[in-house]
């Protein structure tokens, strides 16, 4: 029971990855349902001695199982879906022309548009549904209806295509609504994910994204990182003198400089605390990281934002550490060393860069 629960949970979760995966999973779900129904119908037909119909439902069960295994192994849902659509069209046509179970088997044909929209994208689904309607009209409204068994009434022959069309229109509307709703849901999920990973004030990444970045590093194993921890010098005094709104503008200006320098997709910039920022440079050499820190320090100072302390302008202090990160403990050590280096920079007069070894870098 737990296996089945886990199995279906994984299938349903895959539906919400993207549209292609959704259709692939829906095809596989249909194969599971089709195989189960076909097995039951085969047993019932055997009991009622409907051997021809039992043979057809038995073959359909085998087809469903084969297509499921094929798509589960290869992920080629389109080929599997097209095969399923063609096989179902042939099987339902046999139901109509054979007049099986006093003609009631023909009613399965009305499900064909719904199945097409369930396992195919919209344009192929419309195409195959149109082919199905053409088959019905060909056998019911042309001289070919003479080959049909006498189980169908004239009233049924006239109305059955309209029943099919009604189901087609309903399936088309339902699928259109579903695709639109699904697309909007995907957009909202992407927007919420972006907002959940972003600091609202500075537009840099936040601590939540840092945790995800850390997990990604743990999966890749043994990545070389340089951590730059920086802090706005005397920020409390700035807020006390100029006001918190002006302080927010300082943080946004500093974040703008950081964001402009961290273009590497493997590097991230995080608002680590109130006025504290963290930059992680992946696979950067020591000289490259030190050059980056010098450029960052200079560009922030060159903003020429007035301050009552230091040399009269807003500045930052930076601590640098380097580590091969192969575990969470190594990652935390990297941040701890950068934070200790930042503390040394604060104690060394601010507006400077200190490495984990205690060396002070000149600008």
CORWOPE-V930231 format. One record per backbone hydrogen bond with DSSP energy under -0.5 kcal/mol. CO is the residue of the C=O (numbers start at 1). NH is the residue of the N-H. E is the energy in kcal/mol with one decimal. If there is no record, write none. Layout:
BEGIN
CO,NH,E
CO,NH,E
END
This chain:
BEGIN
1,5,-2.3
2,6,-2.5
3,7,-2.6
4,8,-2.5
5,9,-2.0
6,10,-2.2
7,11,-1.8
8,12,-2.5
9,13,-2.1
10,14,-1.7
11,15,-0.9
12,16,-0.6
13,16,-1.0
14,17,-1.7
14,18,-0.6
18,22,-2.3
19,23,-2.1
20,24,-2.1
21,25,-2.8
22,26,-2.5
23,27,-2.2
24,28,-2.0
25,29,-2.7
26,30,-2.5
27,31,-2.4
28,32,-2.1
29,33,-2.6
30,34,-3.5
31,35,-2.6
32,36,-2.2
33,37,-2.7
34,38,-2.6
35,39,-2.2
36,40,-1.9
37,41,-2.9
38,42,-2.4
39,43,-2.0
40,44,-2.3
41,45,-2.8
42,46,-2.0
43,47,-2.1
44,48,-2.2
45,50,-2.9
46,49,-0.8
49,51,-1.4
50,54,-2.5
51,55,-2.4
52,56,-2.0
53,57,-2.5
54,58,-2.1
55,59,-2.3
56,60,-2.3
57,61,-1.8
58,62,-1.8
59,63,-2.5
60,64,-2.4
61,65,-2.0
62,66,-2.5
63,67,-2.6
64,68,-2.2
65,69,-2.4
66,70,-2.3
67,71,-2.5
68,72,-2.5
69,73,-1.6
70,74,-2.6
71,75,-2.1
75,77,-1.9
76,80,-1.7
77,81,-3.1
78,82,-2.6
79,83,-2.2
80,84,-2.3
81,85,-2.6
82,86,-2.3
83,87,-2.6
84,88,-2.6
85,89,-2.0
86,90,-2.1
87,91,-2.6
88,92,-3.0
89,93,-1.9
90,94,-1.9
91,95,-1.8
92,96,-1.9
93,97,-2.8
94,98,-2.2
95,99,-1.2
95,100,-0.9
99,103,-0.7
100,103,-0.8
100,105,-1.7
101,104,-2.0
103,106,-1.2
104,107,-1.6
105,108,-1.5
106,109,-1.9
107,110,-1.3
108,111,-1.5
109,112,-1.7
111,115,-2.4
112,116,-2.5
113,117,-2.4
114,118,-1.3
115,119,-1.9
116,120,-1.9
121,125,-2.2
122,126,-2.5
123,127,-2.3
124,128,-2.7
125,129,-2.3
126,130,-2.3
127,131,-2.1
128,132,-2.3
129,133,-2.2
130,134,-2.2
131,135,-2.2
132,136,-2.0
133,137,-2.7
134,138,-2.5
135,139,-2.0
136,140,-2.6
137,141,-2.4
142,145,-2.5
143,146,-1.8
144,147,-2.0
145,148,-0.9
149,152,-1.0
153,157,-2.2
154,158,-1.7
155,159,-1.9
156,160,-2.5
159,163,-1.9
160,164,-2.1
161,165,-2.6
162,166,-2.4
163,167,-1.9
164,168,-2.2
165,169,-2.7
166,170,-2.2
167,171,-2.5
168,172,-2.7
169,173,-2.5
170,174,-2.6
171,175,-2.6
172,176,-2.5
173,177,-2.3
174,178,-2.3
175,179,-3.0
176,180,-2.3
177,181,-2.6
178,182,-2.8
179,183,-2.6
180,184,-2.4
181,185,-2.4
182,186,-2.4
183,187,-2.1
184,188,-2.5
185,189,-2.6
186,190,-2.3
187,191,-2.3
188,192,-3.0
189,193,-2.5
190,194,-2.3
191,195,-2.6
192,196,-2.5
193,197,-1.0
194,197,-0.6
195,198,-1.0
197,206,-1.7
199,203,-1.9
204,199,-3.7
205,271,-2.5
206,210,-1.8
207,211,-1.8
208,212,-1.4
209,213,-2.8
210,214,-2.5
211,215,-2.1
212,216,-2.1
213,217,-2.0
214,218,-2.2
215,219,-1.7
216,220,-1.7
217,221,-2.5
223,325,-3.1
224,283,-2.8
225,323,-2.3
226,281,-2.9
227,229,-0.6
227,321,-2.0
228,230,-0.6
228,279,-2.3
229,319,-2.9
230,277,-3.0
231,317,-2.1
232,235,-0.9
234,238,-1.5
235,239,-2.5
236,240,-2.6
237,241,-2.1
238,242,-3.1
238,243,-0.5
239,243,-1.8
243,247,-1.8
244,248,-2.3
245,249,-1.6
246,250,-1.8
247,251,-2.2
248,252,-2.2
249,253,-2.2
250,254,-2.7
251,255,-2.5
252,256,-1.9
253,257,-1.7
254,258,-2.3
255,259,-3.0
256,260,-1.8
257,261,-1.1
258,261,-0.7
258,262,-1.6
261,263,-1.1
264,267,-1.8
268,280,-2.5
269,205,-1.9
270,272,-1.1
270,278,-2.9
275,232,-1.6
276,272,-1.3
276,273,-2.1
277,230,-2.6
278,270,-3.3
279,228,-3.0
279,281,-0.6
280,268,-1.5
280,282,-0.6
281,226,-2.2
281,284,-0.5
285,289,-2.4
286,290,-2.4
287,291,-2.6
288,292,-2.2
289,293,-2.3
290,294,-2.4
291,295,-2.6
292,296,-2.5
293,297,-2.6
294,298,-2.5
295,299,-2.7
296,300,-2.1
297,301,-1.8
298,302,-2.5
300,303,-1.1
301,304,-1.7
304,306,-0.7
305,314,-2.6
309,312,-1.9
312,307,-2.2
315,233,-2.5
317,231,-1.9
318,354,-2.4
319,229,-2.7
320,356,-0.8
321,227,-2.5
323,225,-2.7
323,325,-0.8
324,326,-0.7
325,223,-1.9
327,331,-1.9
328,332,-2.5
329,333,-2.2
330,334,-2.1
331,335,-1.9
332,336,-2.4
333,337,-2.7
334,338,-1.9
335,339,-2.5
336,340,-2.3
337,341,-2.2
338,342,-2.1
339,343,-2.2
340,344,-2.0
341,345,-2.0
342,346,-2.2
343,347,-2.1
344,348,-1.1
345,350,-2.0
346,349,-1.1
352,318,-2.5
353,361,-2.3
354,320,-2.3
355,358,-1.8
359,355,-2.5
359,361,-0.5
361,353,-0.6
END
